[in-house]
């Protein structure tokens, strides 16, 4: 009985907050310079019965660049094993390569910001 109560409470909370997700969270995705979206590669068709969160090995990550100018996609694809371009501004990587991808993408950007500050 208590399990049904928890499930019902969680479901109600998700549904109650859905308008905030639609109106405030989703619009932010189109404004980000770089968006990292993790996609599970296992069945999550009914998230209310899921027992475990998909692991990095059970996921892919789509990295979308709002402005792809200056992004060296051939370099990223060569450095991140099993990655590929899905669109002119997006790269798909295995979920367990997220740390490497973030280092390769963000380190030069951080270094440019530091250099500009000087």
MOPAC internal coordinates of N, CA, C and O (Angstrom, degrees):
PM7 1SCF
backbone

  N    0.0000 0     0.00 0     0.00 0    0    0    0
  C    1.4486 1     0.00 0     0.00 0    1    0    0
  C    1.5263 1   110.98 1     0.00 0    2    1    0
  O    1.2310 1   119.85 1   136.45 1    3    2    1
  N    1.3363 1   117.89 1   -43.55 1    3    2    1
  C    1.4598 1   120.38 1  -178.32 1    5    3    2
  C    1.5220 1   111.15 1   -64.66 1    6    5    3
  O    1.2310 1   119.99 1   149.36 1    7    6    5
  N    1.3459 1   117.63 1   -30.64 1    7    6    5
  C    1.4602 1   120.83 1   179.17 1    9    7    6
  C    1.5252 1   110.26 1   -65.91 1   10    9    7
  O    1.2310 1   120.35 1   139.40 1   11   10    9
  N    1.3351 1   116.94 1   -40.60 1   11   10    9
  C    1.4636 1   120.79 1   176.90 1   13   11   10
  C    1.5215 1   110.18 1   -62.57 1   14   13   11
  O    1.2310 1   120.32 1   139.05 1   15   14   13
  N    1.3269 1   117.00 1   -40.95 1   15   14   13
  C    1.4624 1   121.32 1   180.00 1   17   15   14
  C    1.5289 1   110.45 1   -61.28 1   18   17   15
  O    1.2310 1   120.32 1   134.03 1   19   18   17
  N    1.3288 1   117.00 1   -45.97 1   19   18   17
  C    1.4637 1   120.87 1   179.37 1   21   19   18
  C    1.5174 1   110.12 1   -63.03 1   22   21   19
  O    1.2310 1   120.20 1   133.20 1   23   22   21
  N    1.3409 1   117.22 1   -46.80 1   23   22   21
  C    1.4608 1   120.99 1   179.59 1   25   23   22
  C    1.5166 1   110.61 1   -58.64 1   26   25   23
  O    1.2310 1   120.65 1   134.76 1   27   26   25
  N    1.3219 1   116.35 1   -45.24 1   27   26   25
  C    1.4582 1   121.76 1  -179.01 1   29   27   26
  C    1.5287 1   110.72 1   -63.65 1   30   29   27
  O    1.2310 1   120.19 1   137.29 1   31   30   29
  N    1.3212 1   117.25 1   -42.71 1   31   30   29
  C    1.4592 1   122.02 1   179.85 1   33   31   30
  C    1.5271 1   110.91 1   -64.22 1   34   33   31
  O    1.2310 1   120.40 1   135.51 1   35   34   33
  N    1.3237 1   116.83 1   -44.49 1   35   34   33
  C    1.4609 1   120.86 1   179.26 1   37   35   34
  C    1.5258 1   110.26 1   -63.52 1   38   37   35
  O    1.2310 1   120.49 1   133.84 1   39   38   37
  N    1.3074 1   116.67 1   -46.16 1   39   38   37
  C    1.4658 1   120.97 1   179.35 1   41   39   38
  C    1.5251 1   111.03 1   -59.93 1   42   41   39
  O    1.2310 1   120.29 1   134.75 1   43   42   41
  N    1.3164 1   117.04 1   -45.25 1   43   42   41
  C    1.4693 1   120.89 1   178.39 1   45   43   42
  C    1.5328 1   111.12 1   -60.24 1   46   45   43
  O    1.2310 1   120.44 1   138.34 1   47   46   45
  N    1.3115 1   116.76 1   -41.66 1   47   46   45
  C    1.4685 1   121.02 1   179.49 1   49   47   46
  C    1.5218 1   110.92 1   -63.21 1   50   49   47
  O    1.2310 1   120.53 1   134.35 1   51   50   49
  N    1.3174 1   116.59 1   -45.65 1   51   50   49
  C    1.4714 1   120.70 1   179.04 1   53   51   50
  C    1.5269 1   110.22 1   -60.43 1   54   53   51
  O    1.2310 1   120.22 1   131.97 1   55   54   53
  N    1.3032 1   117.18 1   -48.03 1   55   54   53
  C    1.4622 1   120.72 1  -178.66 1   57   55   54
  C    1.5273 1   112.00 1   -65.43 1   58   57   55
  O    1.2310 1   120.28 1   142.21 1   59   58   57
  N    1.3180 1   117.06 1   -37.79 1   59   58   57
  C    1.4615 1   121.02 1   179.43 1   61   59   58
  C    1.5297 1   111.29 1   -65.84 1   62   61   59
  O    1.2310 1   120.41 1   146.92 1   63   62   61
  N    1.3352 1   116.82 1   -33.08 1   63   62   61
  C    1.4685 1   120.89 1  -177.66 1   65   63   62
  C    1.5260 1   113.07 1   -91.94 1   66   65   63
  O    1.2310 1   119.49 1   175.65 1   67   66   65
  N    1.3189 1   118.57 1    -4.35 1   67   66   65
  C    1.4631 1   121.92 1  -178.29 1   69   67   66
  C    1.5316 1   113.27 1   -55.50 1   70   69   67
  O    1.2310 1   118.73 1   136.92 1   71   70   69
  N    1.3415 1   120.04 1   -43.08 1   71   70   69
  C    1.4681 1   118.30 1   177.89 1   73   71   70
  C    1.5320 1   112.95 1   -58.90 1   74   73   71
  O    1.2310 1   119.75 1   143.05 1   75   74   73
  N    1.3190 1   118.08 1   -36.95 1   75   74   73
  C    1.4659 1   120.48 1   176.79 1   77   75   74
  C    1.5260 1   110.66 1   -63.77 1   78   77   75
  O    1.2310 1   120.43 1   138.80 1   79   78   77
  N    1.3235 1   116.77 1   -41.20 1   79   78   77
  C    1.4596 1   121.22 1   178.61 1   81   79   78
  C    1.5333 1   109.90 1   -61.53 1   82   81   79
  O    1.2310 1   120.80 1   133.95 1   83   82   81
  N    1.3214 1   116.08 1   -46.05 1   83   82   81
  C    1.4608 1   121.05 1  -177.87 1   85   83   82
  C    1.5242 1   111.46 1   -68.13 1   86   85   83
  O    1.2310 1   120.32 1   136.16 1   87   86   85
  N    1.3274 1   117.00 1   -43.84 1   87   86   85
  C    1.4678 1   121.16 1  -172.84 1   89   87   86
  C    1.5228 1   114.91 1   -85.99 1   90   89   87
  O    1.2310 1   119.81 1   153.94 1   91   90   89
  N    1.3341 1   117.96 1   -26.06 1   91   90   89
  C    1.4620 1   119.42 1  -174.07 1   93   91   90
  C    1.5268 1   114.30 1  -119.22 1   94   93   91
  O    1.2310 1   119.94 1   141.14 1   95   94   93
  N    1.3134 1   117.72 1   -38.86 1   95   94   93
  C    1.4627 1   120.76 1  -176.89 1   97   95   94
  C    1.5324 1   110.98 1   -80.50 1   98   97   95
  O    1.2310 1   120.04 1   124.61 1   99   98   97
  N    1.3226 1   117.52 1   -55.39 1   99   98   97
  C    1.4667 1   120.80 1  -176.67 1  101   99   98
  C    1.5299 1   113.49 1   -55.71 1  102  101   99
  O    1.2310 1   118.64 1   135.81 1  103  102  101
  N    1.3450 1   120.20 1   -44.19 1  103  102  101
  C    1.4679 1   118.66 1   179.75 1  105  103  102
  C    1.5297 1   113.65 1   -59.87 1  106  105  103
  O    1.2310 1   120.13 1   155.00 1  107  106  105
  N    1.3271 1   117.36 1   -25.00 1  107  106  105
  C    1.4628 1   119.82 1   179.74 1  109  107  106
  C    1.5193 1   112.44 1   -67.74 1  110  109  107
  O    1.2310 1   119.94 1   152.45 1  111  110  109
  N    1.3299 1   117.71 1   -27.55 1  111  110  109
  C    1.4614 1   120.48 1  -177.70 1  113  111  110
  C    1.5190 1   111.96 1   -62.31 1  114  113  111
  O    1.2310 1   119.81 1   145.25 1  115  114  113
  N    1.3297 1   117.97 1   -34.75 1  115  114  113
  C    1.4641 1   120.29 1  -179.69 1  117  115  114
  C    1.5234 1   111.80 1   -77.49 1  118  117  115
  O    1.2310 1   119.68 1   170.18 1  119  118  117
  N    1.3154 1   118.22 1    -9.82 1  119  118  117
  C    1.4628 1   122.28 1  -179.97 1  121  119  118
  C    1.5281 1   113.29 1   -98.57 1  122  121  119
  O    1.2310 1   119.83 1   168.84 1  123  122  121
  N    1.3121 1   117.93 1   -11.16 1  123  122  121
  C    1.4630 1   119.98 1  -176.94 1  125  123  122
  C    1.5195 1   110.81 1   -75.87 1  126  125  123
  O    1.2310 1   120.62 1   -35.91 1  127  126  125
  N    1.3201 1   116.42 1   144.09 1  127  126  125
  C    1.4627 1   120.81 1   176.44 1  129  127  126
  C    1.5245 1   110.52 1   -69.59 1  130  129  127
  O    1.2310 1   120.88 1   138.41 1  131  130  129
  N    1.3226 1   115.92 1   -41.59 1  131  130  129
  C    1.4599 1   121.73 1   178.13 1  133  131  130
  C    1.5255 1   107.08 1  -134.41 1  134  133  131
  O    1.2310 1   120.40 1   -52.25 1  135  134  133
  N    1.3108 1   116.84 1   127.75 1  135  134  133
  C    1.4584 1   120.99 1  -179.68 1  137  135  134
  C    1.5284 1   109.31 1  -118.79 1  138  137  135
  O    1.2310 1   120.40 1   -53.13 1  139  138  137
  N    1.3151 1   116.85 1   126.87 1  139  138  137
  C    1.4591 1   123.55 1   176.82 1  141  139  138
  C    1.5263 1   107.30 1  -105.89 1  142  141  139
  O    1.2310 1   120.42 1   -63.29 1  143  142  141
  N    1.3290 1   116.80 1   116.71 1  143  142  141
  C    1.4665 1   120.97 1  -179.37 1  145  143  142
  C    1.5190 1   109.41 1  -120.72 1  146  145  143
  O    1.2310 1   120.85 1   -61.76 1  147  146  145
  N    1.3205 1   115.97 1   118.24 1  147  146  145
  C    1.4662 1   121.27 1  -179.81 1  149  147  146
  C    1.5246 1   109.73 1   -88.57 1  150  149  147
  O    1.2310 1   120.90 1   -51.97 1  151  150  149
  N    1.3329 1   115.89 1   128.03 1  151  150  149
  C    1.4533 1   122.43 1  -176.98 1  153  151  150
  C    1.5290 1   108.47 1  -119.12 1  154  153  151
  O    1.2310 1   119.53 1   -58.79 1  155  154  153
  N    1.3355 1   118.49 1   121.21 1  155  154  153
  C    1.4639 1   119.30 1   177.83 1  157  155  154
  C    1.5256 1   111.36 1   -69.99 1  158  157  155
  O    1.2310 1   120.95 1   -32.61 1  159  158  157
  N    1.3153 1   115.79 1   147.39 1  159  158  157
  C    1.4713 1   121.33 1   176.32 1  161  159  158
  C    1.5248 1   110.63 1  -109.60 1  162  161  159
  O    1.2310 1   120.78 1  -162.04 1  163  162  161
  N    1.3076 1   116.11 1    17.96 1  163  162  161
  C    1.4660 1   122.59 1   174.34 1  165  163  162
  C    1.5238 1   108.03 1  -119.26 1  166  165  163
  O    1.2310 1   120.57 1   -15.31 1  167  166  165
  N    1.3028 1   116.51 1   164.69 1  167  166  165
  C    1.4572 1   121.20 1  -176.63 1  169  167  166
  C    1.5252 1   111.19 1   -65.62 1  170  169  167
  O    1.2310 1   121.05 1   -63.17 1  171  170  169
  N    1.3205 1   115.60 1   116.83 1  171  170  169
  C    1.4666 1   121.81 1   174.20 1  173  171  170
  C    1.5278 1   109.41 1  -125.71 1  174  173  171
  O    1.2310 1   120.83 1  -152.31 1  175  174  173
  N    1.3266 1   116.02 1    27.69 1  175  174  173
  C    1.4591 1   120.30 1  -174.70 1  177  175  174
  C    1.5284 1   113.14 1   -60.82 1  178  177  175
  O    1.2310 1   120.07 1   149.77 1  179  178  177
  N    1.3190 1   117.48 1   -30.23 1  179  178  177
  C    1.4613 1   120.34 1   175.60 1  181  179  178
  C    1.5299 1   107.99 1  -123.71 1  182  181  179
  O    1.2310 1   120.65 1   -91.02 1  183  182  181
  N    1.3334 1   116.36 1    88.98 1  183  182  181
  C    1.4705 1   119.04 1  -176.16 1  185  183  182
  C    1.5208 1   113.85 1   -65.72 1  186  185  183
  O    1.2310 1   120.26 1   165.21 1  187  186  185
  N    1.3200 1   117.11 1   -14.79 1  187  186  185
  C    1.4630 1   120.04 1  -177.82 1  189  187  186
  C    1.5224 1   112.88 1   -78.38 1  190  189  187
  O    1.2310 1   120.19 1   166.44 1  191  190  189
  N    1.3324 1   117.25 1   -13.56 1  191  190  189
  C    1.4692 1   119.43 1   177.41 1  193  191  190
  C    1.5278 1   111.55 1  -110.55 1  194  193  191
  O    1.2310 1   120.45 1   178.83 1  195  194  193
  N    1.3257 1   116.75 1    -1.17 1  195  194  193
  C    1.4627 1   120.38 1  -178.45 1  197  195  194
  C    1.5279 1   110.05 1   -62.60 1  198  197  195
  O    1.2310 1   120.98 1   -42.56 1  199  198  197
  N    1.3055 1   115.73 1   137.44 1  199  198  197
  C    1.4635 1   121.04 1   179.56 1  201  199  198
  C    1.5299 1   111.25 1   -98.76 1  202  201  199
  O    1.2310 1   120.26 1   152.71 1  203  202  201
  N    1.3288 1   117.10 1   -27.29 1  203  202  201
  C    1.4507 1   121.36 1  -177.11 1  205  203  202
  C    1.5166 1   110.14 1  -133.08 1  206  205  203
  O    1.2310 1   121.24 1   -31.05 1  207  206  205
  N    1.3076 1   115.23 1   148.95 1  207  206  205
  C    1.4626 1   121.49 1   172.63 1  209  207  206
  C    1.5168 1   106.76 1   -79.90 1  210  209  207
  O    1.2310 1   119.52 1   -46.39 1  211  210  209
  N    1.3441 1   118.52 1   133.61 1  211  210  209
  C    1.4702 1   119.12 1   178.40 1  213  211  210
  C    1.5327 1   111.51 1   -56.20 1  214  213  211
  O    1.2310 1   120.99 1   -41.76 1  215  214  213
  N    1.3170 1   115.71 1   138.24 1  215  214  213
  C    1.4612 1   121.09 1  -179.43 1  217  215  214
  C    1.5230 1   110.01 1   -78.50 1  218  217  215
  O    1.2310 1   120.70 1    -8.24 1  219  218  217
  N    1.3179 1   116.27 1   171.76 1  219  218  217
  C    1.4599 1   121.08 1   176.55 1  221  219  218
  C    1.5271 1   110.74 1   -59.64 1  222  221  219
  O    1.2310 1   120.25 1   142.78 1  223  222  221
  N    1.3333 1   117.12 1   -37.22 1  223  222  221
  C    1.4675 1   120.46 1   178.30 1  225  223  222
  C    1.5261 1   112.54 1   -68.73 1  226  225  223
  O    1.2310 1   120.17 1   162.99 1  227  226  225
  N    1.3227 1   117.28 1   -17.01 1  227  226  225
  C    1.4606 1   122.25 1   178.91 1  229  227  226
  C    1.5302 1   111.31 1  -102.91 1  230  229  227
  O    1.2310 1   120.74 1  -157.88 1  231  230  229
  N    1.3347 1   116.19 1    22.12 1  231  230  229
  C    1.4540 1   120.96 1  -175.10 1  233  231  230
  C    1.5221 1   111.42 1  -139.13 1  234  233  231
  O    1.2310 1   121.98 1   -19.70 1  235  234  233
  N    1.3161 1   113.81 1   160.30 1  235  234  233
  C    1.4554 1   122.70 1   168.22 1  237  235  234
  C    1.5198 1   105.71 1  -120.86 1  238  237  235
  O    1.2310 1   120.45 1   -20.58 1  239  238  237
  N    1.3180 1   116.74 1   159.42 1  239  238  237
  C    1.4629 1   121.04 1   177.18 1  241  239  238
  C    1.5201 1   107.86 1  -124.64 1  242  241  239
  O    1.2310 1   121.06 1   -50.65 1  243  242  241
  N    1.3080 1   115.58 1   129.35 1  243  242  241
  C    1.4600 1   121.18 1   173.93 1  245  243  242
  C    1.5189 1   107.04 1  -100.48 1  246  245  243
  O    1.2310 1   121.06 1   -55.27 1  247  246  245
  N    1.3225 1   115.57 1   124.73 1  247  246  245
  C    1.4593 1   121.15 1   179.19 1  249  247  246
  C    1.5312 1   106.84 1  -111.47 1  250  249  247
  O    1.2310 1   121.31 1   -65.15 1  251  250  249
  N    1.3334 1   115.09 1   114.85 1  251  250  249
  C    1.4679 1   120.34 1  -179.36 1  253  251  250
  C    1.5202 1   110.00 1  -109.92 1  254  253  251
  O    1.2310 1   121.12 1   -46.94 1  255  254  253
  N    1.3226 1   115.46 1   133.06 1  255  254  253
  C    1.4538 1   122.66 1   178.17 1  257  255  254
  C    1.5204 1   108.16 1  -105.92 1  258  257  255
  O    1.2310 1   120.48 1   -54.78 1  259  258  257
  N    1.3276 1   116.69 1   125.22 1  259  258  257
  C    1.4693 1   119.58 1   179.61 1  261  259  258
  C    1.5149 1   110.40 1   -61.96 1  262  261  259
  O    1.2310 1   120.39 1   136.27 1  263  262  261
  N    1.3314 1   116.85 1   -43.73 1  263  262  261
  C    1.4638 1   121.86 1   177.13 1  265  263  262
  C    1.5273 1   107.46 1  -123.75 1  266  265  263
  O    1.2310 1   120.02 1   -78.05 1  267  266  265
  N    1.3322 1   117.56 1   101.95 1  267  266  265
  C    1.4694 1   119.72 1  -174.56 1  269  267  266
  C    1.5319 1   114.39 1   -76.87 1  270  269  267
  O    1.2310 1   120.05 1   177.27 1  271  270  269
  N    1.3463 1   117.51 1    -2.73 1  271  270  269
  C    1.4659 1   118.59 1   178.72 1  273  271  270
  C    1.5276 1   110.13 1   -60.99 1  274  273  271
  O    1.2310 1   120.99 1   -48.44 1  275  274  273
  N    1.3070 1   115.72 1   131.56 1  275  274  273
  C    1.4560 1   120.93 1   178.98 1  277  275  274
  C    1.5238 1   114.01 1    89.56 1  278  277  275
  O    1.2310 1   119.62 1   173.58 1  279  278  277
  N    1.3162 1   118.33 1    -6.42 1  279  278  277
  C    1.4661 1   121.20 1   178.04 1  281  279  278
  C    1.5270 1   107.80 1   -88.78 1  282  281  279
  O    1.2310 1   120.80 1   -54.77 1  283  282  281
  N    1.3118 1   116.08 1   125.23 1  283  282  281
  C    1.4666 1   121.37 1  -178.45 1  285  283  282
  C    1.5255 1   108.85 1   -89.00 1  286  285  283
  O    1.2310 1   121.16 1   -97.92 1  287  286  285
  N    1.3287 1   115.39 1    82.08 1  287  286  285
  C    1.4605 1   120.39 1  -177.04 1  289  287  286
  C    1.5342 1   112.91 1   -62.44 1  290  289  287
  O    1.2310 1   118.99 1   137.84 1  291  290  289
  N    1.3543 1   119.53 1   -42.16 1  291  290  289
  C    1.4659 1   118.23 1   177.85 1  293  291  290
  C    1.5382 1   112.43 1   -58.21 1  294  293  291
  O    1.2310 1   120.63 1   141.92 1  295  294  293
  N    1.3256 1   116.40 1   -38.08 1  295  294  293
  C    1.4657 1   120.54 1   177.86 1  297  295  294
  C    1.5342 1   110.19 1   -64.07 1  298  297  295
  O    1.2310 1   120.34 1   132.22 1  299  298  297
  N    1.3390 1   116.95 1   -47.78 1  299  298  297
  C    1.4660 1   120.09 1  -179.06 1  301  299  298
  C    1.5267 1   111.15 1   -60.87 1  302  301  299
  O    1.2310 1   120.25 1   135.61 1  303  302  301
  N    1.3264 1   117.12 1   -44.39 1  303  302  301
  C    1.4667 1   120.78 1  -179.72 1  305  303  302
  C    1.5235 1   110.49 1   -63.94 1  306  305  303
  O    1.2310 1   120.46 1   143.93 1  307  306  305
  N    1.3267 1   116.73 1   -36.07 1  307  306  305
  C    1.4743 1   119.10 1   179.55 1  309  307  306
  C    1.5280 1   112.08 1   -73.15 1  310  309  307
  O    1.2310 1   120.11 1   150.91 1  311  310  309
  N    1.3101 1   117.39 1   -29.09 1  311  310  309
  C    1.4644 1   121.38 1  -177.23 1  313  311  310
  C    1.5314 1   113.09 1   -87.05 1  314  313  311
  O    1.2310 1   120.24 1   155.80 1  315  314  313
  N    1.3313 1   117.15 1   -24.20 1  315  314  313
  C    1.4650 1   120.90 1  -176.75 1  317  315  314
  C    1.5244 1   107.66 1  -110.04 1  318  317  315
  O    1.2310 1   121.01 1   -76.63 1  319  318  317
  N    1.3218 1   115.68 1   103.37 1  319  318  317
  C    1.4588 1   122.52 1  -177.01 1  321  319  318
  C    1.5275 1   110.98 1   -56.81 1  322  321  319
  O    1.2310 1   120.45 1   -43.25 1  323  322  321
  N    1.3197 1   116.74 1   136.75 1  323  322  321
  C    1.4742 1   124.45 1   178.49 1  325  323  322
  C    1.5256 1   113.58 1    68.53 1  326  325  323
  O    1.2310 1   119.64 1  -160.44 1  327  326  325
  N    1.3216 1   118.29 1    19.56 1  327  326  325
  C    1.4636 1   120.27 1   175.65 1  329  327  326
  C    1.5239 1   109.32 1   -93.72 1  330  329  327
  O    1.2310 1   121.24 1   -18.45 1  331  330  329
  N    1.3257 1   115.23 1   161.55 1  331  330  329
  C    1.4664 1   119.98 1   177.74 1  333  331  330
  C    1.5230 1   109.58 1  -157.98 1  334  333  331
  O    1.2310 1   121.65 1   -19.49 1  335  334  333
  N    1.3231 1   114.44 1   160.51 1  335  334  333
  C    1.4563 1   121.39 1   176.56 1  337  335  334
  C    1.5239 1   108.24 1   -84.45 1  338  337  335
  O    1.2310 1   120.11 1   -49.43 1  339  338  337
  N    1.3176 1   117.39 1   130.57 1  339  338  337
  C    1.4585 1   120.27 1   176.09 1  341  339  338
  C    1.5272 1   111.12 1  -103.54 1  342  341  339
  O    1.2310 1   120.70 1   155.85 1  343  342  341
  N    1.3004 1   116.26 1   -24.15 1  343  342  341
  C    1.4673 1   123.87 1   175.84 1  345  343  342
  C    1.5224 1   107.17 1  -150.20 1  346  345  343
  O    1.2310 1   121.16 1    -6.00 1  347  346  345
  N    1.3182 1   115.39 1   174.00 1  347  346  345
  C    1.4671 1   119.58 1  -177.83 1  349  347  346
  C    1.5300 1   112.61 1   -64.29 1  350  349  347
  O    1.2310 1   120.29 1   159.37 1  351  350  349
  N    1.3337 1   117.04 1   -20.63 1  351  350  349
  C    1.4660 1   119.89 1  -179.02 1  353  351  350
  C    1.5293 1   112.87 1  -120.15 1  354  353  351
  O    1.2310 1   120.39 1  -165.01 1  355  354  353
  N    1.3391 1   116.85 1    14.99 1  355  354  353
  C    1.4692 1   119.65 1  -175.64 1  357  355  354
  C    1.5205 1   111.71 1  -136.43 1  358  357  355
  O    1.2310 1   121.93 1   -35.75 1  359  358  357
  N    1.3231 1   113.91 1   144.25 1  359  358  357
  C    1.4579 1   121.40 1   175.72 1  361  359  358
  C    1.5264 1   107.19 1  -126.45 1  362  361  359
  O    1.2310 1   120.51 1   -36.54 1  363  362  361
  N    1.3169 1   116.62 1   143.46 1  363  362  361
  C    1.4672 1   122.27 1   178.26 1  365  363  362
  C    1.5234 1   107.13 1  -112.67 1  366  365  363
  O    1.2310 1   121.12 1   -48.62 1  367  366  365
  N    1.3274 1   115.46 1   131.38 1  367  366  365
  C    1.4652 1   120.61 1  -178.29 1  369  367  366
  C    1.5263 1   109.43 1  -130.07 1  370  369  367
  O    1.2310 1   120.08 1   -23.99 1  371  370  369
  N    1.3315 1   117.45 1   156.01 1  371  370  369
  C    1.4677 1   119.28 1   171.34 1  373  371  370
  C    1.5325 1   109.66 1   -62.24 1  374  373  371
  O    1.2310 1   120.65 1   -36.28 1  375  374  373
  N    1.3125 1   116.36 1   143.72 1  375  374  373
  C    1.4584 1   120.81 1  -177.69 1  377  375  374
  C    1.5151 1   114.22 1   -57.21 1  378  377  375
  O    1.2310 1   120.29 1   147.72 1  379  378  377
  N    1.3348 1   117.05 1   -32.28 1  379  378  377
  C    1.4643 1   119.33 1  -178.76 1  381  379  378
  C    1.5281 1   112.77 1   -78.98 1  382  381  379
  O    1.2310 1   119.81 1  -177.03 1  383  382  381
  N    1.3208 1   117.98 1     2.97 1  383  382  381
  C    1.4729 1   122.13 1   177.21 1  385  383  382
  C    1.5270 1   111.64 1  -106.55 1  386  385  383
  O    1.2310 1   120.33 1  -168.81 1  387  386  385
  N    1.3274 1   116.98 1    11.19 1  387  386  385
  C    1.4676 1   120.34 1  -176.88 1  389  387  386
  C    1.5205 1   112.13 1   -61.24 1  390  389  387
  O    1.2310 1   119.53 1   135.59 1  391  390  389
  N    1.3260 1   118.49 1   -44.41 1  391  390  389
  C    1.4652 1   120.62 1  -179.50 1  393  391  390
  C    1.5267 1   110.98 1   -59.16 1  394  393  391
  O    1.2310 1   120.60 1   133.62 1  395  394  393
  N    1.3255 1   116.46 1   -46.38 1  395  394  393
  C    1.4627 1   120.84 1   179.15 1  397  395  394
  C    1.5223 1   110.52 1   -61.44 1  398  397  395
  O    1.2310 1   120.20 1   134.18 1  399  398  397
  N    1.3265 1   117.23 1   -45.82 1  399  398  397
  C    1.4613 1   120.72 1  -179.49 1  401  399  398
  C    1.5235 1   111.26 1   -60.92 1  402  401  399
  O    1.2310 1   120.24 1   137.79 1  403  402  401
  N    1.3113 1   117.15 1   -42.21 1  403  402  401
  C    1.4655 1   120.03 1   179.54 1  405  403  402
  C    1.5213 1   110.95 1   -64.18 1  406  405  403
  O    1.2310 1   120.48 1   140.73 1  407  406  405
  N    1.3224 1   116.68 1   -39.27 1  407  406  405
  C    1.4726 1   119.50 1   176.97 1  409  407  406
  C    1.5219 1   111.02 1   -63.51 1  410  409  407
  O    1.2310 1   120.63 1   132.89 1  411  410  409
  N    1.3297 1   116.40 1   -47.11 1  411  410  409
  C    1.4629 1   120.15 1  -177.86 1  413  411  410
  C    1.5271 1   112.41 1   -65.50 1  414  413  411
  O    1.2310 1   120.00 1   144.62 1  415  414  413
  N    1.3040 1   117.61 1   -35.38 1  415  414  413
  C    1.4560 1   121.79 1  -176.67 1  417  415  414
  C    1.5284 1   111.77 1   -84.63 1  418  417  415
  O    1.2310 1   120.57 1   134.39 1  419  418  417
  N    1.3231 1   116.51 1   -45.61 1  419  418  417
  C    1.4581 1   120.00 1  -170.31 1  421  419  418
  C    1.5266 1   114.72 1   -86.96 1  422  421  419
  O    1.2310 1   119.60 1   152.28 1  423  422  421
  N    1.3375 1   118.38 1   -27.72 1  423  422  421
  C    1.4666 1   119.55 1  -179.13 1  425  423  422
  C    1.5255 1   112.30 1   -58.25 1  426  425  423
  O    1.2310 1   118.94 1   130.91 1  427  426  425
  N    1.3318 1   119.62 1   -49.09 1  427  426  425
  C    1.4704 1   118.32 1   178.37 1  429  427  426
  C    1.5300 1   112.99 1   -61.73 1  430  429  427
  O    1.2310 1   120.28 1   145.41 1  431  430  429
  N    1.3241 1   117.07 1   -34.59 1  431  430  429
  C    1.4679 1   120.35 1   179.53 1  433  431  430
  C    1.5204 1   110.35 1   -67.08 1  434  433  431
  O    1.2310 1   120.56 1   135.73 1  435  434  433
  N    1.3271 1   116.53 1   -44.27 1  435  434  433
  C    1.4649 1   120.62 1   178.20 1  437  435  434
  C    1.5275 1   110.18 1   -63.45 1  438  437  435
  O    1.2310 1   120.37 1   138.62 1  439  438  437
  N    1.3134 1   116.89 1   -41.38 1  439  438  437
  C    1.4668 1   120.11 1   179.27 1  441  439  438
  C    1.5400 1   110.60 1   -63.00 1  442  441  439
  O    1.2310 1   119.75 1   140.23 1  443  442  441
  N    1.3207 1   118.08 1   -39.77 1  443  442  441
  C    1.4717 1   121.14 1   176.70 1  445  443  442
  C    1.5224 1   111.18 1   -63.20 1  446  445  443
  O    1.2310 1   120.41 1   138.63 1  447  446  445
  N    1.3266 1   116.83 1   -41.37 1  447  446  445
  C    1.4601 1   120.33 1   178.43 1  449  447  446
  C    1.5277 1   111.24 1   -63.15 1  450  449  447
  O    1.2310 1   120.45 1   138.17 1  451  450  449
  N    1.3252 1   116.75 1   -41.83 1  451  450  449
  C    1.4577 1   121.09 1   178.40 1  453  451  450
  C    1.5291 1   110.48 1   -63.84 1  454  453  451
  O    1.2310 1   121.05 1   136.04 1  455  454  453
  N    1.3347 1   115.59 1   -43.96 1  455  454  453
  C    1.4639 1   120.04 1  -179.94 1  457  455  454
  C    1.5214 1   111.47 1   -64.53 1  458  457  455
  O    1.2310 1   119.79 1   139.86 1  459  458  457
  N    1.3168 1   118.00 1   -40.14 1  459  458  457
  C    1.4660 1   122.07 1   177.90 1  461  459  458
  C    1.5145 1   111.72 1   -62.55 1  462  461  459
  O    1.2310 1   120.83 1   143.48 1  463  462  461
  N    1.3468 1   116.02 1   -36.52 1  463  462  461
  C    1.4601 1   119.88 1  -179.29 1  465  463  462
  C    1.5262 1   111.91 1   -65.91 1  466  465  463
  O    1.2310 1   121.37 1   146.80 1  467  466  465
  N    1.3347 1   114.98 1   -33.20 1  467  466  465
  C    1.4707 1   119.37 1   178.45 1  469  467  466
  C    1.4886 1   108.96 1   -71.65 1  470  469  467
  O    1.2310 1   120.10 1   180.00 1  471  470  469

